[in-house]
Amino acid sequence: MLNPLAKELNDALEGSTAGSLLSDEGVRLYFPKGIIAQSAEAKKLGKVANGTIGMTVIGGTPVTLPAVKKYTPDFTERELVAYAPTAGNPDLRALWKEHQIKKNPLLATKTTSLPVLVPGLTAGISYLADLFLDETKPLVAADPSWDNYVLIAGARRNAEFIQFPMFADGRFNMAGLEETLRGQAKSGSVRVLLNFPQNPSGYSPTKDEAAQIVALIRSLAEEGTKVMVWCDDAYFGLNYEDDIEPQSLFAYLADLHPNVLAAKIDGPTKEDFVWGFRAGFITFASKGMTEPQYDALVKKLMGAIRSSVSCASTPPQTILLKAYQDPELDNQKAAFRAVLERRYHLVKDFVSSHQSSAITPLPFNSGYFMAFHLPKVDAEALRQKLLNEKGIGTISIDSHTLRVAFSSLEEDKIDTVYQAIYDAADELAAE
């Protein structure tokens, strides 16, 4: 039986594209008026005493072991050990929205949900899968793709994972994307994940390519297809060429058409070099979507969070909120991004000057990675050879794709590593 709170949220979403795209689990999800909601009320009104939250409190403050506190002397107890709200620290959420607008000026005049904090961008993808994928609702993504996408969509949600070849003739494969999306549109709805800069290829669309993608989505929507676009912006802004579209596709899709629902999955872990903080955000946007409908969709997302991890960790949220108010932050980020850009150009120079029939670099211009297409050798065999004979670690994404994270290669090792990759591929091809 459907919970009355779920029905209430479904009723609020009635008539919206978001409501029509929900999965079976998405229909069932709700945010309970249980411990968390009741505790929030008690925090406001329980002036005499508050016996709601399972924390040990002395003098109105959560206790902190001295052995823990001594490593974080600048944190208050609440900033360190208290539970965070299910949707994240509200000040951090509001600040992240300001950052989104600063980085994507087109959003300044558009209505979106307040970003919801999730425990990592992987969790964000997983929650979107809970809300919008099931056996009858597949997900479209590029080939090659990050291997966690198929694990989340297929293994967790039993949804079909449909891929289009990302590149054709050394360029982004716009025709392949259109053919795949139009094929899926016959069912009446499409769910597509677009990850830029892409993992594993390290590619971001040019301004012209981004415009073509947006035009395609608009065309499908105008033809009556309900389209949901997941903008996986994990590596957003790490662009190394002038012709790359500087804003997220989300900024263009946010009010594109009432039949388009966009979800932005972003966060500081890659952008701000805090990988282990496991902090990400999900933001929704759809033309004509009302505040009550945004609220209902966010509550369903909060239900997914509450029923899995309850809430994200407090200390990373505290640190980020303080760090974002540091006047030196932008200069510090620029210095680290310059390191990545130098490594990118060294790799680009190397692969541009080397040719092999056994290995071909996929187009790359941004992010942390680049990848090779292997028409003649198996990627896992090449990975094993590099690791066991050369002492070099790489990733085999699939049988014909080898990923290299130049982000983690010191500059003085880049030529050595890439020469070894080419040599090993040629050796395997000659066997």
C-alpha positions as CSV (number, residue, x, y, z in Angstrom):
1,M,0.0,0.0,0.0
2,L,1.3,3.5,-0.9
3,N,2.1,5.5,2.2
4,P,-0.2,8.6,2.5
5,L,2.9,10.9,2.6
6,A,4.1,9.4,-0.7
7,K,0.6,10.0,-2.2
8,E,0.7,13.6,-1.0
9,L,4.0,14.2,-2.7
10,N,2.8,12.4,-5.9
11,D,-0.3,14.6,-5.9
12,A,1.9,17.7,-5.6
13,L,3.9,16.5,-8.6
14,E,0.8,15.7,-10.7
15,G,1.0,17.2,-14.1
16,S,4.7,17.9,-13.9
17,T,7.4,16.2,-16.1
18,A,9.1,15.1,-12.9
19,G,6.0,13.3,-11.7
20,S,5.6,11.5,-15.0
21,L,9.2,10.3,-15.0
22,L,9.3,8.8,-11.5
23,S,10.3,5.1,-11.2
24,D,8.3,2.6,-9.2
25,E,10.5,3.4,-6.2
26,G,10.3,7.1,-6.9
27,V,6.5,6.9,-6.6
28,R,6.8,5.1,-3.3
29,L,9.4,7.4,-1.7
30,Y,8.5,10.0,0.9
31,F,10.2,11.9,3.7
32,P,8.7,10.7,7.0
33,K,7.3,12.9,9.7
34,G,9.2,10.7,12.1
35,I,12.3,11.2,14.2
36,I,14.0,13.8,12.0
37,A,10.9,15.9,11.4
38,Q,9.8,15.7,15.0
39,S,13.3,16.6,16.2
40,A,13.3,19.7,14.0
41,E,10.1,20.8,15.6
42,A,11.5,20.2,19.0
43,K,14.6,22.2,18.2
44,K,12.4,25.2,17.5
45,L,9.8,24.8,20.3
46,G,11.3,22.5,22.9
47,K,12.5,25.3,25.2
48,V,12.3,23.3,28.4
49,A,14.0,20.1,27.3
50,N,14.6,18.2,24.0
51,G,14.5,14.4,24.3
52,T,14.3,13.7,20.6
53,I,17.8,13.2,19.2
54,G,20.1,10.3,20.1
55,M,23.1,12.4,21.1
56,T,24.7,12.7,24.5
57,V,24.3,16.4,25.6
58,I,25.8,18.2,28.6
59,G,24.9,21.8,29.2
60,G,23.0,22.0,26.0
61,T,26.0,20.9,23.8
62,P,26.8,17.6,22.3
63,V,29.7,16.0,24.1
64,T,33.0,15.5,22.2
65,L,35.8,13.2,23.4
66,P,39.0,15.3,24.1
67,A,40.9,12.8,22.0
68,V,38.8,13.9,19.0
69,K,38.4,17.6,19.9
70,K,42.2,18.2,20.2
71,Y,42.6,17.7,16.4
72,T,39.8,20.2,15.5
73,P,40.3,23.0,18.1
74,D,38.6,25.6,15.8
75,F,35.3,23.6,15.6
76,T,32.5,23.9,18.0
77,E,31.0,20.7,19.3
78,R,28.0,21.1,17.0
79,E,30.2,21.8,14.0
80,L,32.1,18.6,14.7
81,V,29.9,15.8,16.0
82,A,26.2,16.9,15.8
83,Y,24.0,15.3,13.1
84,A,23.6,17.4,9.9
85,P,20.1,17.9,8.5
86,T,19.0,15.2,6.0
87,A,19.3,17.6,3.0
88,G,22.6,19.1,4.3
89,N,23.7,22.2,6.1
90,P,21.2,24.9,4.9
91,D,23.9,27.6,4.8
92,L,26.2,25.4,2.7
93,R,23.3,24.6,0.4
94,A,22.5,28.3,-0.1
95,L,26.2,29.1,-0.7
96,W,26.6,26.3,-3.2
97,K,23.7,27.7,-5.2
98,E,25.4,31.1,-5.2
99,H,28.5,29.3,-6.5
100,Q,26.5,27.6,-9.2
101,I,25.2,30.9,-10.5
102,K,28.6,32.5,-10.4
103,K,30.0,29.7,-12.5
104,N,26.9,29.5,-14.7
105,P,25.6,33.1,-15.1
106,L,22.6,31.9,-17.2
107,L,21.1,30.4,-14.0
108,A,20.8,33.9,-12.4
109,T,17.3,34.4,-14.0
110,K,16.2,30.8,-13.8
111,T,14.3,28.9,-11.1
112,T,15.9,25.8,-9.7
113,S,15.5,23.7,-6.5
114,L,17.9,24.5,-3.6
115,P,20.8,22.1,-4.0
116,V,20.5,19.0,-1.7
117,L,23.7,17.7,-0.2
118,V,24.4,14.1,-0.7
119,P,27.3,11.9,0.6
120,G,29.3,12.0,-2.6
121,L,28.5,12.4,-6.3
122,T,28.2,8.6,-6.6
123,A,25.4,8.7,-4.1
124,G,23.8,11.4,-6.1
125,I,23.8,9.3,-9.2
126,S,22.4,6.4,-7.1
127,Y,19.6,8.5,-5.7
128,L,18.6,9.7,-9.1
129,A,18.5,6.1,-10.2
130,D,16.2,5.3,-7.2
131,L,13.9,8.1,-8.2
132,F,13.8,7.7,-12.0
133,L,15.0,4.2,-13.1
134,D,13.4,0.8,-13.1
135,E,12.9,-2.3,-15.3
136,T,10.8,-0.2,-17.7
137,K,12.8,3.0,-17.6
138,P,16.3,2.7,-19.1
139,L,19.3,5.1,-18.8
140,V,21.2,6.3,-21.9
141,A,24.9,7.2,-21.5
142,A,28.1,7.4,-23.7
143,D,30.4,4.5,-24.7
144,P,32.9,4.5,-23.0
145,S,31.4,5.4,-19.6
146,W,32.5,5.3,-16.0
147,D,31.9,1.7,-14.9
148,N,29.8,2.7,-11.9
149,Y,26.9,3.9,-14.1
150,V,26.0,0.4,-15.3
151,L,26.5,-1.0,-11.8
152,I,24.1,1.6,-10.4
153,A,21.5,1.4,-13.2
154,G,21.7,-2.3,-13.9
155,A,22.6,-4.1,-10.7
156,R,20.9,-1.8,-8.3
157,R,17.8,-0.8,-10.3
158,N,17.6,-3.6,-12.9
159,A,17.3,-0.9,-15.6
160,E,18.6,-1.3,-19.1
161,F,21.8,0.6,-19.7
162,I,21.9,1.9,-23.3
163,Q,25.1,3.4,-24.7
164,F,25.8,5.5,-27.8
165,P,29.4,5.6,-29.3
166,M,30.7,8.9,-27.9
167,F,33.1,9.6,-30.7
168,A,33.0,9.2,-34.5
169,D,35.7,10.4,-36.9
170,G,37.7,12.0,-34.0
171,R,34.7,14.2,-32.9
172,F,31.8,14.0,-30.5
173,N,29.2,11.7,-32.1
174,M,26.2,14.0,-32.3
175,A,24.5,11.7,-34.9
176,G,24.9,8.7,-32.6
177,L,23.5,10.6,-29.6
178,E,20.5,11.7,-31.7
179,E,19.8,8.3,-33.1
180,T,19.9,6.7,-29.7
181,L,17.7,9.3,-28.0
182,R,15.1,9.3,-30.9
183,G,15.0,5.5,-30.6
184,Q,14.2,5.7,-26.9
185,A,11.7,8.5,-27.4
186,K,9.3,6.1,-29.0
187,S,8.4,5.0,-25.5
188,G,7.4,8.5,-24.7
189,S,10.2,9.4,-22.3
190,V,14.0,9.5,-22.3
191,R,16.6,9.5,-19.4
192,V,20.1,10.4,-20.5
193,L,23.2,11.0,-18.5
194,L,25.7,13.4,-19.9
195,N,29.0,13.7,-18.0
196,F,31.3,16.6,-18.9
197,P,34.3,16.7,-18.6
198,Q,33.8,13.0,-19.2
199,N,35.2,10.1,-17.3
200,P,37.0,8.2,-18.8
201,S,37.8,10.2,-22.0
202,G,38.4,13.7,-20.5
203,Y,36.2,15.3,-23.1
204,S,33.9,18.3,-22.9
205,P,31.8,19.6,-25.8
206,T,32.7,22.7,-27.7
207,K,30.3,25.7,-27.6
208,D,28.9,24.6,-31.0
209,E,28.5,21.0,-29.8
210,A,26.8,22.1,-26.6
211,A,24.3,24.2,-28.6
212,Q,23.6,21.1,-30.8
213,I,22.9,18.9,-27.8
214,V,20.6,21.5,-26.3
215,A,18.8,21.9,-29.7
216,L,18.3,18.1,-29.8
217,I,16.8,18.0,-26.3
218,R,14.5,20.9,-27.3
219,S,13.4,19.1,-30.4
220,L,12.5,15.9,-28.6
221,A,10.6,17.9,-26.0
222,E,8.7,19.9,-28.6
223,E,7.7,16.6,-30.2
224,G,6.1,15.5,-26.9
225,T,8.8,13.4,-25.4
226,K,9.4,13.7,-21.7
227,V,13.2,14.1,-21.4
228,M,15.3,13.9,-18.2
229,V,18.9,14.9,-18.5
230,W,21.4,14.0,-15.7
231,C,24.2,16.5,-15.9
232,D,27.1,14.7,-14.1
233,D,29.3,17.8,-13.5
234,A,31.8,16.1,-11.2
235,Y,34.8,17.7,-13.0
236,F,33.1,20.9,-13.9
237,G,35.2,23.9,-14.9
238,L,38.5,22.0,-15.4
239,N,38.7,23.1,-19.1
240,Y,42.0,23.4,-20.9
241,E,41.0,24.7,-24.4
242,D,39.3,28.0,-25.4
243,D,36.6,26.5,-27.5
244,I,35.0,24.5,-24.7
245,E,31.5,25.5,-23.5
246,P,32.2,27.2,-20.2
247,Q,28.8,26.7,-18.6
248,S,27.1,23.4,-17.6
249,L,24.4,22.1,-19.9
250,F,22.2,22.4,-16.9
251,A,22.2,26.2,-17.3
252,Y,20.7,25.8,-20.7
253,L,18.3,23.1,-19.9
254,A,16.9,24.6,-16.7
255,D,14.1,26.4,-18.5
256,L,14.3,24.9,-21.9
257,H,10.9,23.3,-22.1
258,P,8.2,22.1,-19.7
259,N,8.9,18.5,-21.0
260,V,12.5,18.7,-19.9
261,L,13.6,17.9,-16.4
262,A,17.3,18.6,-15.7
263,A,19.3,17.3,-12.7
264,K,22.7,18.7,-11.9
265,I,25.0,16.4,-9.9
266,D,28.0,18.4,-8.8
267,G,30.1,19.1,-5.8
268,P,33.5,20.1,-4.3
269,T,35.2,16.7,-4.3
270,K,36.9,17.1,-7.7
271,E,36.4,20.8,-8.3
272,D,37.8,21.8,-5.0
273,F,40.3,19.0,-4.5
274,V,38.6,17.4,-1.4
275,W,38.0,13.9,-2.8
276,G,37.6,12.0,0.5
277,F,35.1,14.5,1.9
278,R,32.3,12.7,0.0
279,A,30.1,15.7,-0.5
280,G,28.0,16.4,-3.5
281,F,24.8,18.2,-4.5
282,I,21.7,17.4,-6.6
283,T,19.8,20.3,-8.1
284,F,16.6,20.0,-10.2
285,A,15.2,22.4,-12.8
286,S,12.2,22.3,-15.2
287,K,10.4,25.1,-17.0
288,G,7.1,25.9,-15.2
289,M,7.8,23.8,-12.2
290,T,6.3,25.4,-9.1
291,E,7.9,25.8,-5.7
292,P,5.5,23.2,-4.2
293,Q,6.5,20.8,-6.9
294,Y,10.2,21.4,-6.3
295,D,9.5,20.9,-2.6
296,A,7.8,17.6,-3.3
297,L,10.6,16.3,-5.5
298,V,13.2,17.4,-2.9
299,K,11.3,15.6,-0.2
300,K,11.3,12.4,-2.3
301,L,15.1,12.8,-2.6
302,M,15.3,13.3,1.1
303,G,13.4,10.1,1.6
304,A,16.1,8.3,-0.5
305,I,18.8,9.8,1.7
306,R,17.0,9.2,5.0
307,S,16.4,5.5,4.1
308,S,20.1,4.9,3.1
309,V,22.6,7.0,5.1
310,S,20.2,9.2,7.1
311,C,22.5,12.2,6.5
312,A,25.9,13.1,5.3
313,S,28.9,13.6,7.6
314,T,29.0,16.9,9.5
315,P,32.8,17.8,9.6
316,P,33.2,18.1,5.8
317,Q,30.2,20.4,5.6
318,T,31.7,22.5,8.4
319,I,35.1,22.7,6.7
320,L,33.7,23.6,3.3
321,L,31.5,26.3,4.7
322,K,34.5,27.9,6.4
323,A,36.8,27.4,3.4
324,Y,34.3,29.0,1.0
325,Q,34.6,32.2,3.0
326,D,38.4,32.3,2.8
327,P,39.5,35.2,0.5
328,E,42.5,33.1,-0.7
329,L,40.4,30.2,-1.9
330,D,40.1,31.2,-5.5
331,N,43.9,31.8,-5.9
332,Q,44.6,28.5,-4.2
333,K,42.3,26.6,-6.6
334,A,43.8,28.4,-9.6
335,A,47.3,27.2,-8.6
336,F,46.2,23.5,-8.4
337,R,44.2,23.9,-11.7
338,A,47.3,25.2,-13.3
339,V,49.1,22.0,-12.3
340,L,46.5,20.0,-14.0
341,E,46.6,22.1,-17.1
342,R,50.4,21.8,-17.4
343,R,50.1,18.0,-17.2
344,Y,47.3,18.0,-19.8
345,H,49.4,19.9,-22.3
346,L,52.4,17.6,-21.7
347,V,50.2,14.6,-22.4
348,K,48.6,16.3,-25.4
349,D,52.0,17.1,-26.8
350,F,53.2,13.5,-26.4
351,V,50.2,11.7,-28.0
352,S,50.1,14.3,-30.8
353,S,53.6,13.4,-31.8
354,H,53.3,9.6,-31.5
355,Q,51.5,7.2,-33.8
356,S,50.6,3.5,-33.4
357,S,48.1,1.3,-35.1
358,A,47.6,-0.5,-31.8
359,I,46.5,2.4,-29.8
360,T,44.6,5.7,-30.5
361,P,43.9,8.5,-28.0
362,L,40.3,9.4,-27.7
363,P,39.6,13.2,-28.0
364,F,40.3,14.9,-24.7
365,N,40.4,18.6,-23.6
366,S,39.5,18.8,-19.9
367,G,39.2,17.1,-16.5
368,Y,41.4,14.5,-14.9
369,F,41.7,11.8,-17.5
370,M,42.4,10.8,-21.0
371,A,41.7,7.4,-22.6
372,F,43.0,5.2,-25.4
373,H,41.0,3.2,-27.9
374,L,42.6,-0.2,-28.5
375,P,41.5,-1.7,-31.9
376,K,44.1,-4.5,-31.9
377,V,44.8,-5.4,-28.2
378,D,42.8,-6.2,-25.1
379,A,42.7,-3.4,-22.6
380,E,43.0,-5.7,-19.6
381,A,46.0,-7.5,-21.2
382,L,47.7,-4.1,-21.7
383,R,46.9,-3.0,-18.2
384,Q,48.4,-6.2,-16.8
385,K,51.5,-5.9,-18.9
386,L,52.0,-2.3,-17.9
387,L,51.6,-3.1,-14.2
388,N,53.6,-6.3,-14.1
389,E,56.4,-5.5,-16.5
390,K,56.6,-1.7,-16.3
391,G,55.3,-1.0,-12.8
392,I,52.7,1.4,-14.1
393,G,49.1,1.5,-13.0
394,T,46.2,2.3,-15.5
395,I,42.5,1.3,-15.7
396,S,40.9,-0.9,-18.3
397,I,37.4,0.5,-18.6
398,D,36.3,-2.2,-21.1
399,S,38.0,-4.6,-23.5
400,H,39.0,-1.7,-25.9
401,T,39.4,1.3,-23.6
402,L,42.4,2.1,-21.3
403,R,42.1,5.1,-19.0
404,V,45.0,7.1,-17.7
405,A,44.6,9.7,-15.0
406,F,47.2,12.4,-15.9
407,S,45.9,14.2,-12.8
408,S,48.0,11.9,-10.6
409,L,51.1,11.8,-12.8
410,E,54.1,14.0,-11.8
411,E,55.3,16.0,-14.8
412,D,58.7,14.3,-14.9
413,K,57.0,10.9,-15.3
414,I,54.6,11.7,-18.1
415,D,56.9,10.9,-21.0
416,T,58.1,7.7,-19.3
417,V,54.6,6.5,-18.6
418,Y,53.2,7.3,-22.1
419,Q,56.2,5.8,-23.9
420,A,55.7,2.6,-21.9
421,I,52.0,2.6,-22.9
422,Y,52.8,2.9,-26.6
423,D,55.6,0.3,-26.4
424,A,53.5,-2.2,-24.5
425,A,50.6,-1.8,-26.9
426,D,52.9,-2.3,-29.9
427,E,54.5,-5.4,-28.3
428,L,51.0,-7.0,-27.6
429,A,49.9,-6.2,-31.2
430,A,53.0,-8.0,-32.6
431,E,52.4,-11.2,-30.6
